[in-house]
Amino acid sequence: MSIQTKIARAITKFAGSMPFVYAHTVIFFIWMLWIEKNPWPTLTLAVSLEAIFLSTFIMIGQNLQADKDRQVLENAEQISRDDLAVDQHSDELLRKIADKIGVE
């Protein structure tokens, strides 16, 4: 897994947590009450930029999950093919044994 993927996963995990909500609540509260007299233009810009980046990280997370799901499906399909081959071979052996001993 690349360092970029690890970073994206960490950000996505944090962004989907309650500590993220608490941190934003505190930051916005402090910003609105003590840092700026009129926080709305800058706050709107900051929140909009954050939404752009967070939506990108969410999409990265979805793509990573889709890749993982695809790999799991491919593995399951291979196991099914292998099981079918074993079953067919077992059936063939049983037919040969039955033919040798005269059982239908």
N, C-alpha and C positions, 0 to 999 in steps of 0.2 A: 504494500500500500504506500503510495507516495506521500510526501510530507504535506502537499496541498490537500490531498484527500483527508488526511488526519486532522488538519486545521479546519477544513470545512465541516467534518463530522463533529468536532469539538464545539464549534460555533453554533451549529444547528442544535446540538444537544443542550447547550446552555440557553439558547434563544427559546427553546421549548420547555423551560423550567420555571418554577415559581421564583427562584432567586433572581431571574431575569426581570420578572414583573416587579418584585420588591425593589430592585436596584433602580429601575426606571421610575417607579413611584417616588422614591427618595430624590433622585436626580432632578426630575421635573418639578417636584415640590420646592426644592432649594432654588432651582433656576428661576421659577416664577415668583418666589417671594423675596429672594435676596440678591440675585445676580443682576437681573435686568428689570428696569422699570416697566418696559413694554416688551415682554418676552415673545410675543406671538409671531412676529415675522421670522425671527431666528429659530424659534422652537419649531415652527412649521417646516422650515427648510431642513432642520436636523432630523425631524421625524420622517419627513418624506425620503430623505437620503437613506436613512436607516431602513425604511420599508423596502426600498429598492434592493439594498444589499441582503436583507433578510429573506426576501422572496427568492433571490438568486441562490442563497444557501439552502433554502427549502427545496428548490428544484434540483440542486446537486444531490441532496439527500435522497430525493425520490429516484433520481437516476441511479445512484449507488444501490438502492434497494431493488430497483428493477433488474440491475445486473446480477445481484445476488439471487433474486427469485428465478431469473433465467438459468443461472448455473444449477440451482437446486432442481429445476424442472429437467434440465438436460441430464443430470445425474440420475434422477428418478426414471427417466426414459431409458437410459442405458441399463439400469438395474432390471427394468421390465424386459428389455430385449434379452439380457443375459438369462433371466429366469425362464423366459419362453424357450430359449435354446436348450437349457438344461431339461425342461419339461419334455420338449420334443425328443431329445436324445434318450431320456428315460423311457418314454413311450416306445421308441424304436427298439430299445434293448428288451423291454417287456414283451413286445411282439415277437422278437426273435426267440426269446426263451419259451414263450407260449408255443411257437411253431415247433421248436425242438422237442418239447414234451407232449405235443399233440393236444394242447388246450386252445379252445377258441375264445 
